[in-house]
Amino acid sequence: MTDPLTDLTGELKNFQEIAKYIKPLPGEIPTLEGIDVFGDTIPLNGVAGGDHIIYVDFKKRYDLQARIRQGQLDGRPDVVANLERCRTRAGIALMDVSGHQITDAMMAAMLHQAFLLGSLYELDMFGHITKRLFENLNSRLYQSSSREKFVTMIYGEIAQDTTFRFLSAAHPPPVVFSNEHDRFMEVSPDLCTSFPPIGTLPSNDVIDRSKTKSALGFKDQYELNEWRLMGRGDILLLYTDGLLEHARGAESYFQERLEGTIRAIKHQGAREIFQAIKADALGFAAPTDDISLVVIKRT
């Protein structure tokens, strides 16, 4: 007869191994002319938690040339044009599942696979990732998860012309550090449109809407925000609430302390900026949640 504790330990170890393989590899970090990117997750338990990053460097992850040839054969100039644009842009998805236990990584893993599978269909049908993918993810999670669990998410695409277009589902808004002004810039709330967490309200704009019931109503159609990194050396940060709420007693790390850290190392690369913020934040206080951060710098 096996020992239940041994069995449970073995199951958790097996899950940790599975979760490890959905973590982005160094080669998946986007490479774009004039744009430097680096990011990582710091799990509260040191192994795996509810935070998750997915990089979509289209030219690395997909055979764009083969897809362009197929689009030409199919007589789809719209798809071909969208695929051509994908050569000079990359996507970054940052998710935060409520909770920071190892088992919360299971929902992150589910979304990881659903997102990448959906991305394949999006490229086949449209030549790029559209809002339709996120409406479907939202509907699927609404049907299959507990109301007690929710996921905030931001998906953005950075282009070589420094345009950053993003969609937010109750995620902390990005912030931009201006190299010229040496501080974080104020951003109009009109440029930070956000929606409920993924899976909490069903989408109104899906074909199966009539088959879905919701006592709290339906979510409006997702909208995109568009920003532009105007100055050379400007730094865009994507992060989870583990960084936003990081504190030492009543003293918050975000934004004043974070701004000072960036000011001191703003001339370095994205990886070095990330490492400096990580070291300073962990030295400032012990984390109470998973922390994720992606640094995007105009070089």
PLY file of the C-alpha trace (Angstrom):
ply
format ascii 1.0
element vertex 299
property float x
property float y
property float z
element edge 298
property int vertex1
property int vertex2
end_header
0.00 0.00 0.00
1.42 3.38 -0.99
1.80 6.29 1.39
-0.71 9.11 0.55
1.85 11.78 1.47
4.44 10.23 -0.83
1.88 10.03 -3.62
0.91 13.68 -3.15
4.56 14.77 -3.09
5.17 12.85 -6.29
2.15 14.41 -7.99
3.28 17.93 -7.04
6.78 17.21 -8.29
5.35 15.95 -11.56
3.22 19.07 -11.92
6.23 21.28 -11.24
8.08 19.54 -14.07
5.15 20.12 -16.44
4.82 23.77 -15.41
8.56 24.31 -15.93
8.22 23.57 -19.65
5.70 26.32 -20.33
8.02 28.96 -18.90
9.44 31.09 -21.74
12.89 30.06 -22.91
15.56 32.75 -23.45
15.32 32.29 -27.23
11.62 33.16 -27.19
12.23 36.75 -26.07
11.38 39.00 -29.04
14.13 40.58 -31.10
13.12 43.67 -33.06
15.25 46.36 -34.66
15.43 49.33 -32.31
13.53 47.55 -29.50
15.12 45.70 -26.55
12.93 43.32 -24.50
13.48 41.28 -21.36
11.15 39.94 -18.68
10.66 37.20 -16.14
8.48 35.98 -13.29
9.52 35.68 -9.63
7.20 33.04 -8.10
6.42 33.65 -4.43
7.14 30.01 -3.60
10.25 29.94 -5.78
8.85 27.28 -8.13
5.61 28.17 -9.94
2.57 30.30 -9.28
-0.23 32.18 -10.95
1.85 34.65 -13.01
2.76 33.74 -16.57
4.42 35.35 -19.60
4.04 34.34 -23.25
6.24 35.86 -25.95
5.06 35.82 -29.57
7.89 36.85 -31.85
6.00 36.02 -35.04
9.09 35.60 -37.23
10.64 33.17 -34.70
7.59 31.17 -33.66
5.96 30.78 -37.10
7.09 30.19 -40.69
5.76 33.49 -41.96
7.16 33.01 -45.46
5.34 29.68 -45.88
2.14 31.26 -44.58
2.53 34.19 -46.98
2.94 31.79 -49.91
-0.18 29.91 -48.80
-2.12 33.16 -48.55
-1.04 34.09 -52.07
-2.13 30.68 -53.39
-5.48 31.06 -51.62
-6.02 34.51 -53.13
-6.08 36.23 -49.70
-4.21 39.54 -50.11
-5.62 40.74 -46.77
-4.03 37.80 -44.94
-0.76 38.27 -46.84
-0.61 41.97 -45.87
-1.23 41.16 -42.19
1.44 38.46 -42.19
3.93 40.86 -43.77
3.29 43.30 -40.91
3.95 40.51 -38.40
7.60 40.50 -39.55
8.18 43.79 -37.73
6.19 43.26 -34.53
6.03 40.93 -31.55
3.39 40.11 -28.97
3.67 39.82 -25.20
0.96 38.29 -23.03
1.16 38.72 -19.26
-1.34 36.80 -17.13
-2.02 36.80 -13.40
-4.22 34.02 -11.98
-5.67 34.87 -8.57
-3.59 33.09 -5.95
0.08 32.15 -5.91
0.12 28.45 -5.09
1.75 25.84 -7.30
-1.68 24.57 -8.33
-2.64 28.05 -9.57
-0.05 27.47 -12.27
-2.45 24.85 -13.65
-4.87 27.55 -14.84
-1.95 29.53 -16.26
-0.90 26.39 -18.16
-4.45 25.95 -19.50
-4.48 29.54 -20.76
-0.98 29.14 -22.20
-2.04 26.27 -24.44
-5.41 27.83 -25.33
-3.74 31.13 -26.26
-1.11 29.54 -28.51
-3.59 27.19 -30.18
-5.95 30.10 -30.78
-3.07 32.13 -32.20
-2.49 29.46 -34.86
-6.11 29.66 -35.98
-5.96 33.47 -35.97
-2.92 33.48 -38.27
-4.57 30.93 -40.57
-7.79 32.92 -40.85
-6.67 36.55 -40.57
-2.88 36.68 -40.77
-2.59 38.24 -37.31
-3.97 37.98 -33.77
-7.31 39.75 -33.38
-9.63 40.64 -30.50
-11.67 37.59 -31.46
-9.10 35.34 -29.77
-9.62 37.07 -26.43
-13.41 37.01 -26.71
-13.17 33.25 -27.19
-10.69 32.81 -24.33
-12.98 34.81 -22.07
-16.03 32.75 -23.05
-14.18 29.45 -22.62
-12.86 30.35 -19.17
-16.28 31.61 -18.08
-17.75 28.20 -18.93
-15.01 26.14 -17.32
-13.71 27.86 -14.19
-14.94 28.68 -10.70
-16.22 32.20 -10.10
-13.79 32.32 -7.17
-10.85 32.14 -9.57
-10.15 34.96 -12.00
-7.36 35.99 -14.35
-6.16 39.46 -15.19
-4.35 39.71 -18.49
-2.67 42.17 -20.79
-1.71 41.38 -24.37
0.29 43.92 -26.31
2.15 44.06 -29.61
5.23 46.24 -29.98
6.25 47.22 -33.52
9.58 48.41 -34.86
8.03 51.85 -35.44
7.62 51.92 -31.59
3.81 51.64 -31.69
2.46 49.61 -28.77
-1.14 48.37 -29.09
-2.61 46.46 -26.19
-5.75 44.97 -24.71
-6.27 44.80 -20.94
-8.54 42.61 -18.83
-8.40 44.29 -15.40
-4.60 44.24 -15.52
-2.43 47.03 -14.06
-1.81 49.57 -16.85
1.65 49.83 -18.45
3.90 52.70 -17.41
6.43 54.62 -19.50
9.66 56.12 -18.18
10.78 59.02 -20.35
14.53 59.16 -20.97
14.29 62.87 -21.80
12.18 63.91 -18.81
13.81 61.39 -16.44
10.52 60.26 -14.90
7.35 58.28 -15.44
4.96 60.03 -17.80
1.32 60.74 -17.08
-1.02 58.82 -19.38
-4.62 59.80 -20.05
-7.20 57.32 -18.70
-8.67 57.34 -22.22
-5.55 55.45 -23.34
-5.88 52.83 -20.60
-9.23 51.20 -21.42
-9.66 47.99 -19.46
-12.26 45.24 -19.07
-13.29 42.72 -16.39
-10.92 39.85 -15.55
-10.90 36.98 -18.02
-13.76 34.56 -17.36
-15.78 36.65 -14.88
-18.39 37.90 -17.37
-19.26 36.17 -20.64
-18.59 37.99 -23.91
-21.55 39.66 -25.56
-19.92 39.63 -29.00
-19.61 35.89 -29.71
-21.74 33.68 -31.93
-22.84 31.41 -29.04
-24.07 34.28 -26.88
-27.69 33.01 -26.94
-26.53 29.74 -25.31
-24.94 31.53 -22.36
-26.71 32.70 -19.22
-25.32 35.28 -16.82
-27.02 36.82 -13.80
-24.52 39.70 -13.86
-24.83 40.49 -17.56
-22.28 40.41 -20.36
-18.94 42.02 -21.07
-18.65 44.72 -23.75
-16.50 44.05 -26.80
-12.79 44.40 -26.16
-11.09 47.59 -27.33
-7.44 48.23 -28.07
-5.28 51.01 -26.65
-2.48 52.48 -28.77
0.64 54.17 -27.41
3.89 55.25 -29.02
7.37 55.26 -27.46
8.38 58.62 -28.86
11.86 59.16 -27.40
15.03 57.18 -27.85
15.76 55.44 -24.57
12.13 55.45 -23.38
11.24 52.43 -21.23
7.85 50.70 -21.14
7.04 48.39 -18.22
4.44 45.61 -18.10
3.95 44.10 -14.65
1.58 42.25 -12.34
-0.01 43.44 -9.12
2.75 41.70 -7.17
4.98 44.64 -8.15
2.20 47.24 -7.98
1.37 46.28 -4.37
4.92 45.53 -3.22
5.47 47.37 0.06
7.47 47.62 3.27
4.92 48.39 5.93
3.11 51.53 4.78
5.85 52.41 2.27
5.09 51.40 -1.31
7.74 50.40 -3.83
5.65 51.53 -6.78
6.11 54.20 -8.22
8.55 56.51 -6.43
11.17 53.93 -5.41
10.82 52.13 -8.76
11.25 55.42 -10.62
14.47 56.17 -8.75
15.86 52.73 -9.55
15.16 53.15 -13.27
16.61 56.67 -13.26
19.92 55.28 -12.04
20.20 52.53 -14.68
18.11 53.84 -17.60
21.06 53.80 -20.04
21.51 50.04 -19.69
19.78 47.28 -21.66
16.41 45.73 -20.89
17.94 42.67 -19.17
20.13 44.83 -16.93
17.21 47.11 -16.07
15.09 44.08 -15.14
17.85 42.61 -12.97
18.41 45.94 -11.19
14.69 46.34 -10.44
14.47 42.73 -9.23
17.43 43.11 -6.89
16.20 46.45 -5.54
12.60 45.24 -5.04
13.65 42.07 -3.23
16.05 44.09 -1.09
13.31 46.59 -0.31
10.92 43.98 1.15
10.07 40.29 1.06
7.41 39.60 -1.61
3.87 38.65 -0.60
2.78 37.67 -4.12
4.22 36.47 -7.41
5.99 39.31 -9.22
6.30 39.58 -12.99
7.93 42.34 -15.00
8.64 42.87 -18.71
10.95 45.72 -19.76
10.58 47.12 -23.30
13.15 49.78 -24.24
13.52 51.89 -27.37
17.21 51.72 -28.18
0 1
1 2
2 3
3 4
4 5
5 6
6 7
7 8
8 9
9 10
10 11
11 12
12 13
13 14
14 15
15 16
16 17
17 18
18 19
19 20
20 21
21 22
22 23
23 24
24 25
25 26
26 27
27 28
28 29
29 30
30 31
31 32
32 33
33 34
34 35
35 36
36 37
37 38
38 39
39 40
40 41
41 42
42 43
43 44
44 45
45 46
46 47
47 48
48 49
49 50
50 51
51 52
52 53
53 54
54 55
55 56
56 57
57 58
58 59
59 60
60 61
61 62
62 63
63 64
64 65
65 66
66 67
67 68
68 69
69 70
70 71
71 72
72 73
73 74
74 75
75 76
76 77
77 78
78 79
79 80
80 81
81 82
82 83
83 84
84 85
85 86
86 87
87 88
88 89
89 90
90 91
91 92
92 93
93 94
94 95
95 96
96 97
97 98
98 99
99 100
100 101
101 102
102 103
103 104
104 105
105 106
106 107
107 108
108 109
109 110
110 111
111 112
112 113
113 114
114 115
115 116
116 117
117 118
118 119
119 120
120 121
121 122
122 123
123 124
124 125
125 126
126 127
127 128
128 129
129 130
130 131
131 132
132 133
133 134
134 135
135 136
136 137
137 138
138 139
139 140
140 141
141 142
142 143
143 144
144 145
145 146
146 147
147 148
148 149
149 150
150 151
151 152
152 153
153 154
154 155
155 156
156 157
157 158
158 159
159 160
160 161
161 162
162 163
163 164
164 165
165 166
166 167
167 168
168 169
169 170
170 171
171 172
172 173
173 174
174 175
175 176
176 177
177 178
178 179
179 180
180 181
181 182
182 183
183 184
184 185
185 186
186 187
187 188
188 189
189 190
190 191
191 192
192 193
193 194
194 195
195 196
196 197
197 198
198 199
199 200
200 201
201 202
202 203
203 204
204 205
205 206
206 207
207 208
208 209
209 210
210 211
211 212
212 213
213 214
214 215
215 216
216 217
217 218
218 219
219 220
220 221
221 222
222 223
223 224
224 225
225 226
226 227
227 228
228 229
229 230
230 231
231 232
232 233
233 234
234 235
235 236
236 237
237 238
238 239
239 240
240 241
241 242
242 243
243 244
244 245
245 246
246 247
247 248
248 249
249 250
250 251
251 252
252 253
253 254
254 255
255 256
256 257
257 258
258 259
259 260
260 261
261 262
262 263
263 264
264 265
265 266
266 267
267 268
268 269
269 270
270 271
271 272
272 273
273 274
274 275
275 276
276 277
277 278
278 279
279 280
280 281
281 282
282 283
283 284
284 285
285 286
286 287
287 288
288 289
289 290
290 291
291 292
292 293
293 294
294 295
295 296
296 297
297 298
